[in-house]
Amino acid sequence: MSGPLILAIESSCDETGVALVENGRRIHSNVVASQVALHAGTGGIVPEVAARAHLRWILPVLDGAMADAGVTMADVDAVAVTHGPGLAGSLLVGINTAKTLAWVHDRPLLGVNHLEGHLYAAWLLDPGQEEMEEPRFPLVALIVSGGHTFLVEMRDHLQYRLLGQTVDDAAGEAFDKVGRLLDLGYPGGPAIQKAAAGAIRHDAVFPRAWLGDSFDFSFSGLKTAARRIVGAARSAAGLEAQPDEPLPGGEVAELAWGFQDAVTDVLVAKTIRAARAAGARSIVLGGGVAANSALRDRLVGAAADLRIPVVIPRPGLCTDNGAMIGAAAAWRLAAGERAGLDLDARPSLPLAAR
């Protein structure tokens, strides 16, 4: 192997992920146990349920990752784990597993910020994938997920300057809420994308919260507007007195398209403006919402006008996974960082300051 092999664990929310990553780039294995079906009935994540599911899956996922990579702990150079931000109970499952492995096998332990992991997913290569150029500094990264939406500038590895963040709700949360309003199920992001693809008129108009010249985001007002717009559509369809009757599919498609368009419009416009201001040589898009094809296509198109390349991990690496933690951990290992066995969960761990 050309660099350190890191065993990385991710358990910040509702995915149990374990991966083996070489030199912060090459994935040797990346196993994820998803809890989407488990939380679909409640339309959102129940923290206690999520933590118990991590306890159920962490060892089978660990065994699967080691088997897929064809290695043992003797081949592992360091153990990395997400220690925040996230759900405290979920984080602790991964942290305690990582600490046990590091102590028993006398390996360095590394604590990684979950948001940093989403950013470093842009450096990953799948098994057998040809080498490709790494993102170039300075860069601007847009990280969009169920719990986080922010823009950050990087001048070099592990150097972050926060440009803007959500002042209320994250984009992914807004997708989930509007998905429920439209009876599309959970999670809302993929369901809304699929429904929006069927839109024909493209005439549903949702508001945008620009917040002046700042790089901050706000989606709370958009959720409120969506409730009003969906309510008006139900009234126009004569469904006010029939709360269990869904809107016609064509109307759902138009509303899904309008909502998705409003979210992507703001995300892309602010990212492009931030890239101009920072003199960025590349743009990175990460987080679960980065799997949305409308957002990906629109950002790539807008950046092409500025001749700025956009680096976007494949959809499976945008959602939570262990490989992204291994990618970030490699740089922290190279910088000489080590965590002690007192490493604890930090549910509100920030990535950077303004």
C-alpha positions as CSV (number, residue, x, y, z in Angstrom):
1,M,0.0,0.0,0.0
2,S,1.2,3.5,-0.8
3,G,-0.1,5.2,2.3
4,P,-1.7,4.5,5.7
5,L,-4.7,2.3,5.8
6,I,-7.4,3.8,8.1
7,L,-10.3,2.0,9.6
8,A,-13.1,4.6,9.8
9,I,-16.4,4.5,11.6
10,E,-19.4,6.8,11.0
11,S,-22.5,6.7,13.3
12,S,-23.6,10.3,13.7
13,C,-27.2,9.9,12.7
14,D,-29.1,7.0,11.1
15,E,-26.4,5.2,9.0
16,T,-23.9,2.8,10.5
17,G,-20.8,3.0,8.3
18,V,-17.4,1.3,8.4
19,A,-14.8,1.7,5.7
20,L,-11.1,0.9,5.0
21,V,-9.5,3.8,3.2
22,E,-5.9,4.0,2.0
23,N,-3.9,7.2,2.0
24,G,-7.1,9.3,2.3
25,R,-8.1,8.5,-1.3
26,R,-8.5,4.8,-2.2
27,I,-11.6,3.0,-0.8
28,H,-10.9,-0.7,-0.1
29,S,-14.3,-1.3,1.5
30,N,-17.3,0.9,2.5
31,V,-20.2,-0.9,4.2
32,V,-23.3,1.0,5.3
33,A,-26.4,-0.2,7.2
34,S,-29.2,2.3,6.5
35,Q,-32.1,3.0,8.9
36,V,-34.3,4.7,6.3
37,A,-37.0,1.9,6.5
38,L,-36.8,1.9,10.3
39,H,-37.7,5.6,10.5
40,A,-40.1,5.9,7.6
41,G,-43.1,5.2,9.8
42,T,-42.4,8.2,12.0
43,G,-41.4,10.4,9.0
44,G,-38.2,11.4,10.8
45,I,-35.4,10.1,13.0
46,V,-36.1,9.0,16.6
47,P,-32.8,9.4,18.4
48,E,-33.3,6.5,20.9
49,V,-34.3,4.2,18.0
50,A,-31.4,5.2,16.0
51,A,-28.9,4.6,18.8
52,R,-30.3,1.1,19.4
53,A,-30.0,0.3,15.7
54,H,-26.4,1.3,15.7
55,L,-25.7,-1.1,18.5
56,R,-27.4,-3.8,16.5
57,W,-25.4,-3.2,13.3
58,I,-22.0,-1.9,14.3
59,L,-20.2,-5.2,14.7
60,P,-21.8,-6.9,11.6
61,V,-20.9,-3.8,9.5
62,L,-17.3,-3.8,10.9
63,D,-16.9,-7.5,10.1
64,G,-18.3,-6.9,6.6
65,A,-15.9,-4.0,5.9
66,M,-12.9,-6.0,7.0
67,A,-14.0,-9.0,4.9
68,D,-14.6,-6.9,1.8
69,A,-11.2,-5.3,2.1
70,G,-9.5,-8.6,2.8
71,V,-7.6,-7.3,5.8
72,T,-7.2,-7.8,9.5
73,M,-6.4,-5.3,12.2
74,A,-2.7,-6.1,11.7
75,D,-3.0,-4.3,8.4
76,V,-4.7,-1.2,9.8
77,D,-2.5,1.8,10.7
78,A,-5.1,4.0,12.5
79,V,-8.7,4.0,13.7
80,A,-10.9,7.1,13.0
81,V,-14.4,7.9,14.1
82,T,-16.9,10.7,13.8
83,H,-17.2,12.5,17.2
84,G,-19.6,15.3,16.1
85,P,-21.8,16.9,15.2
86,G,-24.7,14.5,15.4
87,L,-27.0,12.6,17.8
88,A,-25.3,12.0,21.1
89,G,-26.4,8.4,21.5
90,S,-25.6,7.4,17.9
91,L,-22.2,9.1,18.1
92,L,-21.3,7.2,21.3
93,V,-21.8,3.8,19.7
94,G,-19.2,4.6,17.0
95,I,-16.8,6.3,19.4
96,N,-16.8,3.5,21.9
97,T,-16.3,0.9,19.2
98,A,-13.4,2.9,17.8
99,K,-11.8,3.5,21.2
100,T,-12.0,-0.2,22.0
101,L,-10.4,-1.2,18.7
102,A,-7.6,1.4,19.0
103,W,-6.8,0.3,22.6
104,V,-6.9,-3.4,22.1
105,H,-4.8,-3.3,18.9
106,D,-2.6,-0.4,20.0
107,R,-3.4,1.9,17.0
108,P,-3.6,5.7,16.9
109,L,-7.2,7.0,17.4
110,L,-8.5,10.0,15.4
111,G,-11.6,12.0,16.0
112,V,-13.2,13.5,12.8
113,N,-15.8,16.2,12.3
114,H,-18.7,14.7,10.4
115,L,-19.0,17.9,8.2
116,E,-15.3,17.7,7.4
117,G,-16.0,14.1,6.2
118,H,-18.7,15.3,3.7
119,L,-16.2,17.7,2.3
120,Y,-13.4,15.2,2.0
121,A,-15.6,12.7,0.2
122,A,-14.6,14.7,-2.9
123,W,-11.1,13.2,-2.6
124,L,-12.3,9.5,-2.6
125,L,-11.6,6.9,-5.3
126,D,-13.6,3.7,-5.6
127,P,-11.8,0.4,-5.9
128,G,-10.5,0.1,-9.4
129,Q,-11.3,3.7,-10.3
130,E,-8.6,5.5,-12.3
131,E,-6.7,8.3,-10.6
132,M,-8.3,11.7,-11.1
133,E,-7.2,15.3,-10.3
134,E,-7.9,16.3,-6.7
135,P,-9.9,19.5,-6.0
136,R,-7.7,22.5,-6.4
137,F,-7.2,25.2,-3.7
138,P,-8.5,27.7,-3.0
139,L,-11.9,26.1,-3.2
140,V,-15.4,26.8,-2.0
141,A,-17.5,23.9,-0.6
142,L,-21.2,23.7,-0.3
143,I,-22.3,21.0,2.2
144,V,-26.1,20.3,2.1
145,S,-27.7,17.6,4.3
146,G,-30.7,16.9,6.5
147,G,-29.1,18.7,9.4
148,H,-26.6,21.2,7.9
149,T,-26.4,23.7,5.1
150,F,-23.3,25.9,4.8
151,L,-20.6,27.4,2.6
152,V,-16.9,27.1,3.5
153,E,-13.7,28.3,1.9
154,M,-10.5,26.2,2.0
155,R,-7.1,27.6,1.2
156,D,-5.4,24.4,2.0
157,H,-6.0,21.0,3.7
158,L,-7.7,21.3,7.1
159,Q,-8.0,25.1,6.8
160,Y,-11.6,26.3,6.9
161,R,-13.3,29.7,6.8
162,L,-17.1,29.7,7.2
163,L,-18.7,31.9,4.6
164,G,-22.4,31.3,5.4
165,Q,-24.7,28.8,7.0
166,T,-28.4,28.2,7.6
167,V,-29.9,30.6,10.1
168,D,-32.8,28.2,10.8
169,D,-33.6,25.0,9.0
170,A,-31.4,22.9,6.8
171,A,-32.3,22.3,3.1
172,G,-32.6,18.5,3.7
173,E,-35.0,19.1,6.6
174,A,-37.1,21.3,4.3
175,F,-37.2,18.5,1.6
176,D,-38.4,16.1,4.3
177,K,-41.2,18.4,5.5
178,V,-42.4,19.2,2.0
179,G,-42.2,15.6,1.0
180,R,-44.7,14.8,3.8
181,L,-46.9,17.7,2.8
182,L,-47.1,16.2,-0.7
183,D,-47.7,12.7,0.6
184,L,-44.4,11.5,-1.0
185,G,-43.0,9.8,2.1
186,Y,-39.7,9.8,3.8
187,P,-36.9,10.7,3.0
188,G,-38.3,13.7,1.1
189,G,-35.3,14.5,-1.1
190,P,-35.3,11.5,-3.4
191,A,-39.1,11.4,-3.5
192,I,-39.4,15.1,-4.5
193,Q,-36.7,14.7,-7.1
194,K,-38.5,11.7,-8.6
195,A,-41.9,13.5,-8.5
196,A,-40.4,16.8,-10.0
197,A,-39.2,14.8,-13.0
198,G,-42.8,14.4,-14.1
199,A,-43.6,18.2,-14.1
200,I,-44.7,19.5,-17.5
201,R,-45.9,23.1,-17.0
202,H,-43.0,24.2,-14.6
203,D,-45.2,27.1,-13.4
204,A,-45.3,26.5,-9.6
205,V,-43.6,29.5,-8.0
206,F,-42.2,29.3,-4.5
207,P,-40.4,32.2,-2.7
208,R,-36.6,32.5,-2.3
209,A,-35.0,33.9,0.9
210,W,-31.9,35.7,-0.4
211,L,-31.0,37.4,3.0
212,G,-29.4,40.4,1.3
213,D,-25.8,40.1,0.2
214,S,-24.9,37.5,2.9
215,F,-23.9,33.9,2.1
216,D,-26.3,32.6,4.8
217,F,-29.4,30.5,4.0
218,S,-32.9,30.3,5.4
219,F,-35.5,27.6,4.6
220,S,-38.0,28.1,7.4
221,G,-40.1,30.6,5.4
222,L,-40.0,28.3,2.4
223,K,-41.5,25.5,4.4
224,T,-44.3,27.8,5.6
225,A,-45.0,29.0,2.1
226,A,-45.1,25.4,0.9
227,R,-47.8,24.6,3.4
228,R,-49.8,27.6,2.2
229,I,-49.2,26.7,-1.5
230,V,-50.1,23.1,-1.1
231,G,-53.2,24.0,0.9
232,A,-54.3,26.3,-1.9
233,A,-53.7,23.6,-4.5
234,R,-55.9,21.2,-2.4
235,S,-58.6,23.8,-2.2
236,A,-58.5,24.4,-5.9
237,A,-58.8,20.6,-6.4
238,G,-61.9,20.4,-4.1
239,L,-60.0,18.4,-1.5
240,E,-60.3,20.7,1.5
241,A,-62.9,18.4,3.2
242,Q,-61.0,15.3,2.3
243,P,-57.6,15.4,4.2
244,D,-56.8,11.8,3.4
245,E,-57.3,12.2,-0.4
246,P,-54.0,12.9,-2.2
247,L,-53.6,15.6,-4.8
248,P,-53.6,14.5,-8.4
249,G,-50.2,13.2,-9.6
250,G,-49.8,16.0,-12.1
251,E,-50.3,18.7,-9.4
252,V,-47.9,17.0,-7.1
253,A,-45.2,16.9,-9.8
254,E,-45.6,20.6,-10.5
255,L,-45.4,21.5,-6.8
256,A,-42.4,19.2,-6.2
257,W,-40.6,20.9,-9.2
258,G,-41.4,24.4,-7.9
259,F,-40.1,23.7,-4.4
260,Q,-37.0,22.0,-5.7
261,D,-36.3,24.9,-8.1
262,A,-36.6,27.4,-5.2
263,V,-34.1,25.5,-3.1
264,T,-31.5,24.8,-5.9
265,D,-31.8,28.4,-7.1
266,V,-30.6,29.9,-3.8
267,L,-28.0,27.2,-3.2
268,V,-26.4,27.6,-6.6
269,A,-26.6,31.4,-6.7
270,K,-24.9,31.8,-3.4
271,T,-22.2,29.2,-4.1
272,I,-21.3,30.8,-7.4
273,R,-21.1,34.2,-5.8
274,A,-18.9,32.8,-3.0
275,A,-16.6,31.2,-5.5
276,R,-16.2,34.5,-7.3
277,A,-15.5,36.3,-4.1
278,A,-12.9,33.7,-2.9
279,G,-11.2,33.4,-6.3
280,A,-11.9,29.7,-6.1
281,R,-10.1,27.3,-8.5
282,S,-12.7,24.6,-7.8
283,I,-16.0,24.0,-6.1
284,V,-16.9,21.0,-4.0
285,L,-20.5,19.8,-3.4
286,G,-21.2,17.4,-0.6
287,G,-23.8,16.1,1.8
288,G,-26.9,14.0,1.3
289,V,-28.8,16.7,-0.7
290,A,-25.8,16.7,-3.1
291,A,-27.3,13.5,-4.5
292,N,-30.1,15.6,-6.0
293,S,-29.6,15.6,-9.8
294,A,-31.2,19.0,-10.3
295,L,-28.8,20.6,-7.8
296,R,-25.8,18.8,-9.3
297,D,-26.6,19.7,-12.9
298,R,-27.5,23.3,-12.1
299,L,-24.3,24.0,-10.2
300,V,-22.1,22.3,-12.8
301,G,-23.7,24.4,-15.5
302,A,-23.4,27.7,-13.6
303,A,-19.7,27.0,-12.7
304,A,-18.9,26.1,-16.3
305,D,-19.7,29.7,-17.2
306,L,-16.9,30.7,-14.9
307,R,-14.6,27.9,-16.0
308,I,-14.5,26.5,-12.5
309,P,-14.6,22.7,-12.2
310,V,-17.1,21.2,-9.7
311,V,-16.1,18.1,-7.8
312,I,-19.1,16.0,-6.7
313,P,-18.8,12.6,-5.1
314,R,-21.1,9.9,-6.6
315,P,-24.5,9.8,-4.8
316,G,-23.5,6.9,-2.5
317,L,-20.6,8.9,-1.1
318,C,-22.8,12.0,-0.6
319,T,-24.9,10.3,2.1
320,D,-23.3,9.4,5.4
321,N,-20.6,6.7,5.1
322,G,-17.3,5.6,6.8
323,A,-15.1,6.3,3.7
324,M,-15.6,10.0,4.0
325,I,-14.4,9.9,7.6
326,G,-11.3,7.9,6.5
327,A,-10.5,10.5,3.8
328,A,-10.5,13.4,6.3
329,A,-8.7,11.3,9.0
330,A,-5.7,10.7,6.7
331,W,-4.9,14.4,6.7
332,R,-5.3,14.7,10.5
333,L,-3.0,11.6,10.9
334,A,-0.4,13.3,8.6
335,A,-0.6,16.5,10.7
336,G,0.3,14.5,13.8
337,E,-3.0,14.7,15.5
338,R,-4.1,11.9,17.9
339,A,-7.1,11.5,20.1
340,G,-7.0,10.1,23.6
341,L,-9.3,7.4,25.1
342,D,-11.2,10.3,26.7
343,L,-12.6,11.2,23.2
344,D,-16.3,12.1,23.7
345,A,-19.3,12.9,21.6
346,R,-19.8,16.5,20.7
347,P,-23.3,16.8,19.2
348,S,-22.9,20.5,18.2
349,L,-19.3,20.4,17.1
350,P,-18.6,23.3,14.6
351,L,-16.4,22.9,11.5
352,A,-15.2,26.5,11.3
353,A,-15.6,30.1,12.4
354,R,-16.4,33.0,10.1
